Structure formats: C-alpha cells, structure tokens
Amino acid sequence: MDGYPWSHALVLLALLPLAAAQPWSVCNSSSGSYSSGSTYGANLVSLVGTLRQKSASSKSLFASGVLGAAPDTVYGLILCRGDVSFSDCFDCGSRAREDAATACTGRSRDVALCYNQCYVRLADTDFLASTDNSGEVPLISGTNISSSDVAGYNRALTGLLNATAQYAVDNTTTLFATGQWEGPDPGFSRIYSVAQCAADISPALCRSCLQDLWARWFTWFHMPPKGDGARVAGSRCSLRYQIGQDPFYTGAAMLQLPAKTPAPGPGPAATAATPDNKKSNSKRVVLIAVIVSVVLIFLLVGMCMLWKIYWKENSGGNLDYAMFEEETPLHIDIRRFTYAELKLITKNFESTIGKGGFGIVYHGILENGDEVAVKVLMETSIAESTDFLPEVQTLSKVHHKNLVTLQGYCQNKKCLALVYDFMPRGTLQQLLRGAEDYTLNWEQRLHIAFDSAQGLEYLHELCTPSIVHRDVKTANILLDKNLVGIISDFGLSRAFNDAHTHISTVAAGTLGYLDPEYHATFQLTVKTDVYSFGIVLLEIITGQPPVIMDPQPVHLPNWVRKKITKGSINDVVDKRLLDVYNASSLQSVIDLAMDCVENAAIDRPAMTEVVARLKVWLPVVSSEKRSVNGPTQYKYSMDSEIRKQYQLSISGASTEGSSFQSGSTGRMSEISMSSGR
C-alpha cells in the first residue's frame, strides 16, 4: 500500500458483524470518478457479474478479467475464501455486483470491496499486470483481548500466521490454508488463521507476497493488540486471524499448532529405597537412554534434510536438474540455465515486463551484457506444462530475423522458464492500443506487417516440416529498438509434413483471431495462420481490437465491412494517423486483409503471396493525404460465434488476451484469461 493513495488506512470494524455491515470498502481517491448511467459504470457492473459466474465455477474460487474499450476499460478480480462453497462464492459476487457502484462516495473508478467470504477489486488501470498487492483492505475487530501476556500473544500470532502462510505455499495447489493455535492463556486460548493467494500467481510470488504482508503487519496493527482479530486482504494475497472458541472458516484446520504439555506438578514425598524402587529406577534409566538415542537420531536425520534443502537452494537446483534431464531429455543445442542463474541475471526477479495466463516475464542481463526476457511459467511440473516442451523444441530449430531468438531455458522442479532476446519496444498490441505519447505512422505499420509476414512465410514454406503458429496476434508480435517486427510465442505451434492438413481434437487459439473453418472442422493448415494474420492487418489499419463493442460484440472484419459499405476507408482508418497515409497502399492492404479472412481456407492467399503484395508498397509509402471512396462487398460473418464465446469469456472487448480451446459439438468451450502472452 505504500505510495498508493487510498482514502482509508484502517477500517476499525468487527470482522464478523451482521451481514448488513458489509462490504468494507477502500477507495482510491486519486483515480477519479464516473457518473451514474455512464459506460464505465455499466462495464463495471457487467464485469462483476461475469467474474461472479467464473469464480463460482473455478476450483480456486478465483477469476479476473477486463471489459470495455478505453477510456471506459474496467479491470477486475474476485477471490473467494478457499473454504466457501461455490454457491456462497456466487452469492458474495452477487452482493459485490450490487455494491460496486455505491460503495464509494462519488463513485470512485478504483475500489476494493471486502466481505467475509470474498474480496473484489475493480479499477480503470491494469493492476492485473502487476505483482503488487494493491488494493489492500486492513481490518481489525473492535474487542480488546483480556490477556496481559503481550509477548506470548505476539509469539503465538507470529508462529501461527507464518506457519499458515508457509503451508499455503508448500502444501496446497490452491494457495490457501487454514490454521489453529491452542495455548494455556485464557485470554487467547484459541487462535484461528487463514492465508491465501490469487490463483494467477506462482507459489514463489505467493510466498513473497505473504512475507511482505507480514513484514508490514504491525504498521497497521500495533502491539499490544487493540482487538481480538485482524485481516489484510489485497489483490494478490491476504492474511487473517481471529481469537475465539470456534473458527471463522468451515471445516477442520489444515494446520494445527497444539499447546505444549504443562509441566508436571510436584511429585510425592521421597521414600526410602527398596528393591522394587531400584528395579523401577533401572527401568527408567534404560527408558531415558532409549528416548535420548531416538531423539538424537531424529535430530541427525533432520539436520541432513535441512542441509539437503540448503544445498539445493544454493546450487541452482542441480539435483532437480539431473532428475528432469533423465526423465525428459531435450537434445538441443542451446543453453540450459539453472534456477540460481536465472535469479542472478534477473536480480532475483526484480523487474516485471509482462504477465499473462502462462506466468510472468522478467527483464534480465546476461554475463556478456546482453538484455534478455525471462518467461517463467506458473506450472510446477512438465505434465502440467504442455506448452513448454513444444515451444523449446520449436524455437531451438527456427532461425530467422523476424522470429524471436531463444537464448536458453530452465527445466527443473523449481522452475520452467524460457530465455529470449529482449525486445525494448514491447508488443505491437501495446503500441496500437497503448499510451498516446507514441503513435506508429503508416510507413512503420506497413514495415511491421511485412516483417511479421516474412516470419510466418519462413515457418510455412522454409521449415521442414512446416510449422503452423496457431496463435498469431498483435500481442505476439514483438518490436526491437528499430521497430522491426518479431514473431514470438510458439506455445501452441504444430509441425507436420506436407500432408497439407492436420486433424486436431480441439481448436486452440485466441478469441477474435480464430480461423472459422478450423474452429468448425478442427482441420489445421497453414491457412489458419493466414486468417489470424488478416485480423492483425485490420488491427494495424484501424487501431481497433479483434472484437469491438458496438454496442454488442462485433468481429473486426464485419465492423470494417460495415463502415466501408456506408462510407469510405477514412471511416475505418486509425484516427491517430491523422489522415496522413498513402491511400492506394492502404486500400491495397485492406483488400489483402479481407482476402486473408475469407471463410474458406482455399480462398485465402499463401503467406508467400501476402509477403509479395506487401512488399510492392514499401518503396512508395509516403505521408500523402488522400481518400478513396467506394463500397466494397465482403462476405461471411463470425459475429454469432464471437457473441457465443463472448458470453463465456470474461474479457469483454479486450479479447485479444483470451486464449481458449473449443472441443467437439456438445462440449463446453473452455476459456482461460490472460493479459497477453
């Protein structure tokens, strides 16, 4: 919370009041406000409703997403307490939907809502891309404890919360744990605890978040304690404890710290030694000797285990390296990093440059001074990371100026990571729909399109076997310092010989970019990438996302078709170009884009033709201002499919980061949100 201008520092309310007392809200006073009936307000309420459904059907009881186009974009998340039922999670989300617009005086655009059973965060800035625990809501109960043993209370609380946090990270898949402490002091004979992290962060980040939260705990809650319970809930992690006879959570505690056995009272008066007493004493001596020996053995084993853990931590996980190398060998000629090396080149994962459903991307510097991007996957095992090995294998074999270069990888039980060349200008998506302080001109956009097309042409025509990327989108086109377009992210790629097609049991890709023929037939060809590239071309021309709220979700090709039919190409061109473009080249690229997004794959051009048609205009593009009128007829609409998927997704108009897999007829589509891979 440091440096974050929330309007309340501490909410002095009971943690278990009547339901009517909830929510406890914290409002960001610097975020501005919105008016009743505004688009932002409608997006906010709609997003909470969708997140409510998603979180209540998730094993982790968590959902995050984004809805709406700037300046009315809303980012949000819901995290229900890990022990509540799906129905209770849904009910908590329903209450948040009702309270979201009225919880803050003046309708703050950035608000955190805290309930007994869930935490909700909504904002107009992308807090989901950060690992900071922003939106923290600190709460303390209003009943003072009766004990005078402040030191004992502090020790008990510290031990319990730290142990609960550690248990959540090390022993659960949902990053949630409950704890219980029992002691002899009647003032705090039972303390109950909960530690929890959002499901979209790794165990390592969860541990870091909880440790940071505890480090700041007593800046909120001073000693001696002023209440019998306290809680801090945030967008990434939360801690809570409560003194009482019964837990505030459901079920038995996952972690129990029982009271120590009281010291025995004074024994009976000493009596004269007898033969029986001597035998009894001898037995006691033997028993004590056995107990001491057993304790020493356990201590020795424990020390060996601790040393083993210490050695693994400080040797870069070489033991794990050997185990995985034997199980899943990769016979490729690139560097294999240890975890310790990754920590070194990223300065202990200090600088985050990207985040998505796969994990987090960090900035790093190699020993020779070269800058790299380190993509650390969230999964903790090869079996759970089906995209990892294909991406390593594919990237190690492709070498082209317009394809991202893989410097190395890390593969052990501690970490799965890819190390790429660093691209300082970010992604094409960011420049097309990001900050207004830099706008790509038409010539730059055309060159980036040409660069990207060359990369795809290499995959399709020059690789043996051919490689289909399957997830071509503006978020996967990186830009180097000279704005050269670089294709990245081969996690969904498929390679196959010249049989022209490949039958898949599921259609994988990104909502808005997905080839309709592939979606319907699961027949994968290189033309699948051509369709997605056509959407990219339309984004380059219009500056719009692949799915537009108008006010219902409309697929970008249909939006372009509708605009051109009613007017001229000026109606679809990105306004930030300020009408400064070569109209002939722009009209030609629109025609090319619409050819690429033909419904039937056979009617789409090959990437070799795409490259040739783009290359024609490179020498002649200029800043000429001209308009070309005349309607153009195009066919096929994917709007019905887009609306169908839109109802299932939680990303709203910003669907370019929504990866999904669609199964066969009758099978529910699975949507997984990210902020761009």
Order of alpha helices (4+ residues) and beta strands (2+ residues): beta-beta-alpha-beta-beta-alpha-beta-beta-beta-alpha-beta-beta-alpha-alpha-beta-beta-beta-alpha-alpha-beta-alpha-beta-beta-beta-alpha-beta-beta-alpha-alpha-beta-beta-beta-beta-beta-beta-alpha-beta-alpha-beta-beta-alpha-alpha-alpha-alpha-beta-beta
